Amino acid sequence: MKVVQLYEVARTAHLERIDGYDDVTLLYHRERYDFDADVAARVRPIRAGLLASCLYALRHDTDIVEVNEPLATSAVIRACAFIGATRLRSLLTRSRPPLVVAYAIENLASADLRANLPLKARLKFELRRPFAVALWHVLDRIAFGTSDARELYESEFGARPRRLDARMIEALPSPARAGGAQEAAEDPVILFLGDLSVRKGYPDVMAAWPAVRAALPRARLSIVGRGAGAAEAAESARRDDRVLVLLDPPREDVYGELARARVLVLPSRRMPLWREQVGLPITEGLAHGCVIVTTNETGIATWLRENGHQVIEEREVGRELASAIVAAAQSELTADDVRRQLPDVDGRAAARRWLYSGE
């Protein structure tokens, strides 16, 4: 089976998922800040805009096309053009057109986007919307990673097309193969991992830290990532010997901090044009046995709450974050408990298997 993943943006996690799969080719348009060149060298993704993507489709046999989900409107024109090119090749070569599949975790309604987009961007959105509808109707399979995404698609597009096969496969990781979160509650490591930005709640973590430090004098705060708050993070580490900062470290160092952490905190905040879909730091934290502290913005908030993690209302972050971090650090959940809650097969891997084979 020759698979093409047609993604608008490529990140390290995308590359890692196909590392070792020679039958999967990633065509991407832009690189995300966490794009790992070393992993890319092994996977050999191809950077291609609309025209180059269509030329690839005309020149190569393709059995399966995995596209960005239809509600990712910035990617729909390129996706529709690529699918059209694969069908033209199928006609010319008298072969079967490829299966078209997608994985969906979007949870921000189009109405909210429209209300907050500036005029020029809103016009682009409206021009792309018919392509999103068209993409929805040419899909053969779609896997929903969260119940929020499934409900949103039902409200956005109405009845599912008769040809479309859909399945809910929760976006949960499998346990990490090695390492494990720290168990010593009297000396816990609190980890913030990812973009040091307002939308990820980084300023809220820094504001909560003095209260956490007072309640847990032996606690340590580990800040790992990059972004607008980098200078502030470095200054905090200089002032406070209980704060460790690793800016844009290699993946091995990220895994090391995950293995040492007792708590993973990601208090995502709703932005006018953005909402946390799942949160890669959350899934990586779960895989390593961390107790999670986050907001109800993530699409797996219900699962986290039901399994003993700390989920606070986004509007209450300023008032409740410090106490939630302390509660997580003192939780009876052990790292083994957290890992036992997880599926044996990573949710994204299970979704890919179903999307590609129907199994």
N, C-alpha and C positions, 0 to 999 in steps of 0.2 A: 504494500500500500504506500503510495507516494502522497505525503501530506504537506500542504502549505499552510502555515499559520500567517495570516495577513493581519498584522497588528499596526496600529497607528504609532504607538510608543513602545519601545523595548526597554525592559529593565532586567536587572540581574536575575530576579526570580524566574522570568520567562526563559532566560538562557539556561539556568540550572535545570529546569524541568525537561528540557530536550537534550541535555548533555548525554551523549552516548547513543542517541537515536539518529542513525544515519538516514532514515527514511523521512525525517521531518525537516523542512526548510522554513526558516523564519524570514519573512519579508517585512521590514519595518520602515517607517517614515522618519521617526525621530527617536533620539536616545533620551532616556530619563537620566536624572542626575546620578543614580546609583548603577549605571551601566558599567559592568565589569569587563574591561578589555581582555583580561586573561581568560575568563570563561568564554568570551566571544571568540577568541582565537581558536578554541576547541570546537565550538558549535558552528562557526562560520555563517552567521546570519548575513542577509543581504539588505543593504539600505536601498530602498526604491520608492520613488514617488508614484504618482498615478500612471504616467506614461511608461516608466520602466517596469512597473508591476504588470501592466497589460502586455508588454512585450514578453515578459517572463511567462505569462499564462499562455501566450500564443506559441511559444517555443518549447514548452515542457509539458509532458503528460502529468496530470494531477488526478488523483483518486478522491481526495478529501480536501476541502477548503474550510479552514477555521477562521472566521472573521470576528472582529470586535462586535459586541452586542449592538443591536439596532439603535438603542437609545444613546449610544456613543456617536452623536450625529457628526462630529468632526471627521469620522472615518467612513461614513456610509457611501459617499460618492465613489471613493476609491474601491470600496468593497463591491459595489454594484458593477463598476467598470471591469474589475478583475473577473467577476463571475461571468459577465457577458463575454469576455475574451476566452475563458475556458470553454464556454458553450460553443463559441464559434470554432475553436480548435476541434471540439468533439464532432461537430458537423463535418468539418473538412477531413478528419481522420476516421470518421464513421465509428467512433467509440462512444462509450457511455459518458454523459456529463458527470462531473464530480459531485459527491455529496457535499452539501453546505451545512456547516454546524456552527454553533456559538455557545459560549459560556456567559451567563448573565448574573451580575451582582449589583447593577445600578439600583439606587434607591432614592434618587432625587427627581421629583415630578417635573415634567416639562413646563407645567404652569408656573412653578417656582423659578425655573430658568427664564422664562419669558418675562416675568415680572421684574427681574433684576438685570437683564442684559441691556447694555447701551444700544442705541438705535441701530448702528451698523451691524453689530453682532447679532441683534435680533433678526434683522433682515437675512443674514446668512443662515441663521437657525431655521427660519421659515422656508428658505429655498432648499435646505437639506432635508426637511421633514418628509417630503414625498419619497425621497430615496430611503429613508428609514422605514417607511411603510412598505416600500417595495422589497427591501431586504428581509423584513419580517415575513413576507409572503413567499419568498424563495427559500427560506430555511427548511432543512429537512429534520434537524434535531436541535434542541436547545436544552441545556442543563442549567437549572437555577441553583445558585450557590447559597441563597438566603430566601426565607419566606417573604421578606420585604420586596425583593426583586420580583418574585413570582406575582405578588399582589399588584405591584406597580405595572408590570406588563399587561396584566388583565385589564387594568383601568385605562392604560394608554391606548391599547390596540383592540380591546374588546375580545370577541370570540377568537379562539386559536384557529388558524387555518387548518383545514382537514388534513393536509399533507404533513403538518408539523407534529413531530413526536417530542414530548416534553417530559422532563423528569427533575425532581427535586433531589439534589445531592449536597448536603450541608457543607459549607466551606470550612471544614475543620481539618487540622493537620493530623498526621500520625505521629506517634512519639518519636523523638530524636533518637538516633541509633546509639549515640554515646553521650556521656556527660549527664548532668542533672542539676536542678536548681538547688541552691543552698538551703539547708534545713535549719540552721542555727538561728532561731527566732530572736535571740538576744543580740545578734550582730548581723542583722539582715542587710542585703544589698538591694537598693531600690533602683531599677533600671529604667531610664527613658531612652528609647531607641528610635531613630528616624530623623525626619525633617525638623529642625529646630525653629518651628514656626508657630504662629498664633493658631492656625487651624488644627494643628496637632496637639495643642494645649501646652506647649513648652513653657510659655510665660506663667501659666497656672501652676505647673510643677515647681518652678523656681519660687513662686510666691508661697506655695504650701510648705516648702522644704524647712524653713525655720521652725514651724510648729511640729513637723514630723521629727526633726532633730531633737527638739525639746522633749517630746514624748518617748523617743527611742534614742537615747544618747549615744548608743554604739552603732546606730544605723549609718550606712554609707550610701551616697547618691552617685550613681554612674550615669553619665550623659554621653551617649554614643550616637554620632550622626554628623550632619552638616546643615547649613542653612543660615538664615538671617540672624539667629541668636548665637552664632559661634563665638563672637567676641565677648558677649556677656558670659557665656559658659566658661570660657578660658579665665576671665576675671574672677568668677565664682570659685574656680578651683584654686586660684592663687590666694584667695581670702580664707578659704575653708578647707582644712586638710581632710575633711570627711567627704569631699566632692572630687570625683575623678572624671576627667573629660578626655574622650577619644574622638577627634574630629576626622571624619571620612577615613576610618581605618580599613585595612583589608578584611575580607570576610572571616578569616581565621580568628582575628581579634574580636569580631562581633560575636562569633560562636562562643568564644571564651567568656565574654561578659554575660551572655545568656546562661551559660552553665553555672556561673557564680551567683546569678541573681535569684533572690527570693520572690520579688515582686516586679512585674512589668507594668509600668504606668503609661497610658496613652489616653489622656482626657480630651478626645477630639471635640472640636467646636464646629457648629454649623456656620458656614459662610454663605453669602448670597448666591454664589455659583458652585458651591461644593458641599458635599456631605460624605462622611466616612462610609465607604461601602463595607469593608470588613476590617482592614488594617493589618498589613503584613507583619508589623512588630507584634501584634496580638497573637497571630497564629504561630509565629516563631517562638514567642514566649510560652505558649501552651505546649508546644512540642518539647520544650526543655523543662517543663514542669513548674513554670512560674505561676503564681497567683496573679490574676489580672485585675487592674483597676482601670476602668474606662467609663465612657458615658453611654447613654442610650442611643447615640448616633450610629454606632456600628450595627451592621446587619445581623450580627450574631449575639446581640445584647440579651435576648431572651434565653438563649442557651447558656450564656455565661452566668446570668442571674440564677438560673435553675440548678447550676452546678457549683454554687458556692463562691463565685467570684464577685468582686465589688463593681456594681454598675450604678452610676449616679445620673440623675437628670442633668442634661447639659446646662440648663439654666441655673443649677445649684452648684456648679463646679467651684466657684469662689468660696462658697460656704462649707462644702462637704468634702473637698478633695483631700485635705490633710487627714481628717479622721478616717476616710476610706483607705488611704495608704497605710495608716497605722493598723487598721482592722485587718487588712490583707497580710501585713507582716506578721501579725499575731494569729492568723487563721490556723485552724486545726488541719487544714488541707496540707498534706505533704506533697513533695514533688511526684512521688509515685502515685498518690491519689489523683493528681491532675492528669498524669499520663494515662492512667487507667480509664479515665473518662473519654479518651479519644478513640477514634476508629482505628482499626488495624491498617487501613489503607488511606492515605492522604485524600481528602475530599476532591482536590483538584485533579489528582491522578485518577481517581475513580470516575470522575466526570469525563476526563479525556478518554478513558477506556470505553465508556459507554458511548460517547459521541462518535468515536472512530469505528467501533465494532458492533455496537448495539447490545453488548453484554454487560 
